[in-house]
Amino acid sequence: MLIDHDVYRSDLQQVIDSQKDWSQIDGHSFLIIGASGMIGSYLVDVLMQRNRLTDAGIRIYAMGRSEKHLEDRFLNYIGDVNFNLVVADVTQPLPDDLQVDYIFHGASNTHPRAYATDPIGTIMTNLKGTEQVLEHAAKVKTQRVLFLSSVEIYGENRGDVNKFVEDYSGYLDCNTLRAGYPEGKRVSESLCQAYIAKYGLDVVIPRICRTFGPTMKLDDSKASSQFILKAVHNEDIVLKSEGTQYYSYGYVGDIVSALLFILVNGDNGAAYNIGSEQFDLHLKDLANQLAQMNGQKVVLDLPDATEAAGFSKATTAILDTTKLNQLGWQSIFDLSTALDHTVKILKDELKDNA
């Protein structure tokens, strides 16, 4: 969905202003894989706003499998000399003419119903897709690759820590359908390390918390996304469990801010947790906060079998972001602003496109 909204543009500018060093970004080229997704599309919008306000000369190659999705989302940029659509499947060899400075690999199924209905694609977009990205990066000598990993690689908290630091490994039953997503991310991280060792690639691994924001897909079946859509439509929030799960969440603006910061400041081969302590929430508290925005209530409704099969088994998954904070990054947005802006932008955009 194309977003044309003053609040959205203001948030993009806050992300731009938070990045103090643009010398390694301006005038460079980016291949953004999974460009029409929540994080990829926001990243494209940040870079294009930077281009249009400062003549930064950032060249963007927005890649995805669906030409229609790309064209619908980036209609305003088509014809811009710095913007290019790339229709391709990341599990296949990337086009030889894609000679870029930086690659952001963010293509993946990212919500429960997709994990359950496309389990092979969930694994292979990460595993085979990451192999193709790294092969291409080695061939064209890309300066740096960011592989977008996830909080889910930590599995379930074993009860021995309050928060996950980057070298923690929790329990994960690999012999389940739902394990395809976290295991796909885990082995892809290992593949990154293999390419660093064999080919001398420069790869950094941001591990991203559960993310929300106005660029979310409207068919996203994550609990937080469903809560937000209910708030957008002024409906009661539907909670499909007791809501005791304790997770790290993040606003997409903060996530993209951190990605750009890591691109410039991160160490080769390092993993960095992305999140903010004020966004550490029990699921029921997130539901209640969104319900209160519109004077609605929270109701319990058990999921169907397909949706339940895609649910994370983790009940406590809180990220320790000390490593990234000590490097110099801090969250830009507070929780109430992030939720308010997400609901307001989506509500206004859906009304305008009705």
Secondary structure, 3 states (H helix, E strand, C coil): CCCCCHHHHHHHHHHHHHCCCCCCCCCCEEEEECCCCHHHHHHHHHHHHHHHHHCCCCEEEEEECCHHHHHHHCHHHCCCCCEEEEECCCCCCCCCCCCCCEEEECCCCCCHHHHHHCHHHHHHHHHHHHHHHHHHHHHHCCCEEEECEEHHHHCECCCCCCCECCCCCCECCCCCCCCHHHHHHHHHHHHHHHHHHHHCCCEEEEEECEEECCCCCCCCCCHHHHHHHHHHCCCCEEECCCCCCEEEEEEHHHHHHHHHHHHHHCCCCCEEEECCHHHEEEHHHHHHHHHHHCCCCEEECCCCHHHHHCCCCCCEECECCHHHHHHCCCCCCCHHHHHHHHHHHHHHHHHHCC
